[in-house]
């Protein structure tokens, strides 16, 4: 499980919602490091960036996620310009009986009030996106 999050080749297999194709072009997996990726989804090419803040191996990841351009600059959401430019993400891993549970927590980071409102309205779509992403992770782990 940990390798799926820390290895660019593995992460390229599953990162992103169902129907997307992702290429991790840079992965500097350390606090202060960046993951920069390109995603093709629904006929669009999008770029994204994770800026790692905390890494507790096999237990927890904390990073800021944002849409970006190909040069790692932060951009607005290509399909929803009111979306927060940055989201604080906390991913926790807990193991029981040989199975790992992944918990995802997302909150707007340095967002305006209108961006927070857009985030709340989009919560269901965000949940669907993460569900699809984690389904892809599960499938990838089963075939790895």
Residue pairs with C-beta under 8 A, 6 or more apart in sequence:
1 58
1 93
1 100
1 102
1 141
2 57
2 58
2 93
3 10
4 10
4 11
4 13
4 14
4 137
4 140
4 141
4 144
5 11
5 61
5 91
6 27
6 29
7 27
8 24
8 25
8 26
8 27
8 35
9 24
10 140
10 144
11 22
11 24
11 27
11 35
11 37
12 22
12 23
12 24
12 37
13 136
13 140
14 133
14 136
14 137
14 139
14 140
15 22
15 24
15 37
15 39
15 133
15 136
16 22
16 37
16 39
16 41
16 133
16 136
17 41
17 128
17 129
17 132
17 133
18 132
18 133
18 135
18 136
19 41
19 42
19 132
20 39
20 40
20 41
21 39
21 40
21 41
22 37
22 38
22 39
22 40
23 37
23 38
23 39
24 35
24 36
24 37
25 36
25 37
25 38
26 34
26 35
26 36
26 72
27 33
27 34
27 35
27 36
28 34
28 35
28 52
29 35
29 52
29 55
30 52
30 55
31 52
31 53
31 54
31 55
32 51
32 52
32 53
33 51
33 52
34 49
34 50
34 51
34 52
34 72
35 49
35 50
35 52
35 63
36 47
36 48
36 49
36 68
36 72
37 47
37 48
37 49
38 45
38 46
38 47
38 70
39 45
39 46
39 47
39 48
40 46
44 78
44 79
46 67
46 78
47 67
47 68
47 69
47 70
47 75
48 65
48 66
48 67
48 68
49 65
49 66
49 67
49 68
49 72
49 74
50 63
50 64
50 65
50 89
51 63
51 64
51 66
52 61
52 62
52 63
53 62
53 63
53 64
54 60
54 61
54 62
55 61
55 62
58 93
59 92
59 93
60 90
60 91
60 92
60 93
61 89
61 90
61 91
62 88
62 89
62 90
62 91
63 89
63 91
64 86
64 87
64 88
64 89
64 109
65 86
65 87
65 89
65 106
66 74
66 75
66 85
66 86
66 87
67 74
67 75
67 76
67 77
67 78
67 85
68 74
68 75
69 75
74 85
74 86
75 85
76 83
76 85
77 83
80 118
80 122
82 114
82 115
82 118
83 115
83 118
83 119
83 122
84 108
84 109
84 111
84 112
84 115
84 116
84 118
84 119
85 110
85 111
85 115
86 108
86 109
86 110
86 111
87 106
87 107
87 108
87 109
87 119
88 106
88 107
88 108
88 109
89 104
89 105
89 106
90 104
90 105
91 102
91 103
91 104
91 105
92 102
92 103
92 105
93 100
93 101
93 102
93 103
94 100
94 101
94 103
95 101
102 134
102 137
104 130
104 134
106 126
106 130
108 115
108 116
108 119
111 119
119 126
